[in-house]
């Protein structure tokens, strides 16, 4: 038995442009309904209801949308424009789907389990690829794809897209060789050698110089005697 889809009510919208700010102040969210072979329809939905809907559904969840009380039709919340400061929705694109036509969407990946390389070796798990692109019928779109990171036992092991378990009714479009998870080794801090004070270094240098100078004088004396003897002989 199919699971009941969430519902959302909308009303036709005549207001466009900058005047939609007045709709937002009244608790309405501007949106547009569009699809293949149909004209785009500007609508409004209750901003609070829309926010609750997004909190309780996945990114690829189908929603039954009723405009002006008419028969509900399935839509996909395709894109939501968010305010950069207070993070509230400003506008929504609602894609009208046909249940017999496949859709291409991005599905988020969800890592589960504990990695030995993280838990015991102090590494940090990295997720170079966080979503994969798939194609499936609208009511077969996965909300997420889970995978375990327990096989990441050292810093050389990596998980790839080909390691994911994909439902049989879903076609994977992302390159199978893309890395989805690996563990980075912890940074090793190299201790710096203590610096020698300039005074100490100078004293050592002077002491060494004096010793070398004395040795040089003694050597010159010994050598001069020999040299003198040679001169006298010559």
C-alpha positions in Angstrom: 0.0 0.0 0.0 1.4 3.4 -1.0 2.3 5.8 1.8 0.2 8.9 1.9 2.1 12.0 0.6 2.2 15.3 2.5 -0.2 17.9 1.2 0.1 21.7 0.6 -2.5 24.2 -0.3 -1.9 27.1 -2.6 -3.7 30.1 -4.2 -3.3 31.7 -7.5 -1.2 34.8 -7.3 -1.7 38.0 -9.3 0.9 40.1 -7.5 4.4 40.0 -9.0 7.7 42.0 -8.8 8.6 43.9 -5.7 5.1 44.0 -4.4 5.5 40.3 -3.3 7.2 41.7 -0.2 3.7 42.6 1.0 2.7 39.0 0.6 5.7 37.9 2.7 4.8 40.3 5.5 1.3 38.8 5.5 2.7 35.3 6.0 2.5 34.2 2.4 5.4 32.6 0.4 5.5 33.4 -3.3 6.0 30.3 -5.5 5.6 29.1 -9.0 4.2 25.8 -10.3 5.7 24.6 -13.6 6.3 21.4 -15.5 6.9 19.8 -18.9 4.2 21.0 -21.4 2.4 23.2 -18.9 2.4 27.0 -18.4 4.0 28.3 -15.3 1.5 29.4 -12.7 2.4 32.0 -10.0 0.9 31.0 -6.6 1.3 31.6 -2.9 1.5 29.1 0.0 1.3 29.6 3.7 4.8 30.4 4.8 4.5 28.6 8.2 3.0 25.5 6.6 5.7 25.4 4.0 8.4 25.7 6.6 6.9 22.8 8.6 6.7 20.7 5.4 10.4 21.2 4.6 11.4 20.2 8.2 9.5 16.9 8.0 10.2 15.8 4.5 13.3 14.9 2.5 14.8 16.9 -0.4 13.2 14.7 -3.0 9.8 14.1 -1.3 6.7 14.4 -3.5 4.0 16.7 -2.2 0.3 16.8 -3.2 -0.4 20.4 -4.1 -3.9 21.7 -4.4 -4.4 25.2 -6.0 -7.5 27.0 -5.1 -9.1 23.9 -3.7 -8.8 22.0 -7.0 -7.7 18.3 -7.3 -4.2 17.8 -5.8 -1.3 17.1 -8.1 2.1 15.8 -7.2 4.9 18.3 -7.2 8.6 18.2 -6.3 10.0 21.2 -4.3 12.7 21.8 -6.8 14.4 25.0 -5.5 13.9 27.3 -2.6 15.4 30.8 -2.5 16.6 31.5 1.1 17.3 34.9 2.7 21.0 35.2 3.4 20.6 36.7 6.9 17.5 35.2 8.6 17.5 32.1 6.5 13.8 32.2 5.8 12.4 31.1 2.4 11.8 33.9 0.0 10.5 31.9 -3.0 9.9 28.3 -4.1 9.8 26.5 -7.4 7.3 23.6 -7.5 7.9 21.2 -10.3 4.7 19.4 -11.5 5.7 15.8 -12.1 4.2 13.0 -14.2 4.3 9.8 -12.3 5.2 7.7 -15.4 8.2 9.9 -16.3 11.6 9.4 -14.7 13.3 12.3 -12.9 17.0 13.1 -12.5 17.9 14.4 -9.1 20.8 14.7 -6.6 20.5 12.5 -3.5 22.4 13.3 -0.3 24.7 10.6 1.1 24.6 9.7 4.8 27.5 8.1 6.5 26.9 5.6 9.4 29.0 3.7 11.8 32.4 4.4 13.4 35.8 4.3 11.6 38.7 2.7 13.4 41.1 5.2 11.8 39.1 8.0 13.3 38.3 6.5 16.7 41.6 4.9 17.5 44.2 6.6 15.2 43.0 10.1 15.6 42.2 10.8 11.9 39.5 13.0 10.4 36.9 11.5 8.0 36.5 13.5 4.8 33.6 13.4 2.4 34.8 14.6 -1.0 31.4 13.7 -2.6 28.3 14.4 -0.5 25.6 13.7 -3.1 25.1 11.4 -6.1 23.0 12.0 -9.2 20.3 9.3 -9.9 17.4 8.8 -12.2 14.1 7.1 -11.1 10.4 7.4 -11.3 9.0 10.1 -9.0 7.6 7.7 -6.3 10.9 5.8 -6.2 13.2 8.7 -5.5 15.3 8.0 -2.4 15.6 10.7 0.2 19.1 9.7 1.0 21.6 6.8 0.5 23.3 5.4 3.6 26.7 3.8 3.7 29.0 2.5 6.5 32.5 4.0 7.2 33.5 1.0 9.4 35.8 -0.3 6.7 38.0 2.8 6.9 40.5 1.1 9.2 43.6 3.1 8.2 44.6 6.2 6.1 45.0 4.3 2.9 41.5 2.9 2.5 38.8 4.9 0.6 35.2 4.4 -0.2 33.9 5.1 -3.7 30.6 5.6 -5.4 30.8 2.0 -6.6 30.7 0.9 -3.0 27.2 2.3 -2.5 24.1 0.0 -2.4 21.7 1.5 -4.9 18.0 0.4 -5.1 17.2 -1.8 -8.1 14.6 0.7 -9.4 17.2 3.6 -9.4 19.8 4.3 -12.0 23.1 5.8 -10.8 24.5 8.5 -13.0 27.5 9.7 -11.0 31.0 8.3 -11.9 31.6 5.1 -10.0 35.2 6.0 -9.2 34.5 9.2 -7.3 35.6 9.0 -3.7 32.8 9.5 -1.1 34.8 9.0 2.1 38.4 8.6 3.4 40.3 9.3 6.6 43.0 12.0 6.8 45.9 11.3 9.1 46.3 13.7 12.0 48.9 16.5 11.6 52.2 15.9 13.4 53.6 19.0 15.0 57.4 19.2 14.7 59.1 20.7 17.8 61.4 23.5 17.0 65.0 23.3 18.3 65.8 25.8 21.1 67.6 28.9 19.9 71.0 29.6 21.3 71.4 33.1 22.9 73.6 35.4 20.9 75.8 36.0 24.0 76.4 32.3 24.6 77.1 31.7 20.9 79.6 34.6 20.8 81.4 33.4 24.0 81.8 29.9 22.6 83.1 31.3 19.3 85.6 33.5 21.1 86.8 30.7 23.3 87.2 28.4 20.3 89.1 31.2 18.4 91.5 31.7 21.3 92.3 28.0 21.4 92.8 27.9 17.7 95.0 31.0 17.9 97.2 29.4 20.6 97.5 26.2 18.6 98.5 28.2 15.5 101.2 30.1 17.4 102.7 26.9 18.8 102.7 25.3 15.4 104.3 28.4 13.9 107.1 28.3 16.5 107.8 24.6 15.9 107.7 25.1 12.2 109.9 28.2 12.2 112.6 26.3 14.0 112.6 23.6 11.4 112.4 26.2 8.6 115.3 28.1 10.2 117.4 25.0 10.3 116.6 24.4 6.6 117.6 28.0 5.8 120.9 27.7 7.6 121.6 24.4 5.8 120.9 26.0 2.5 
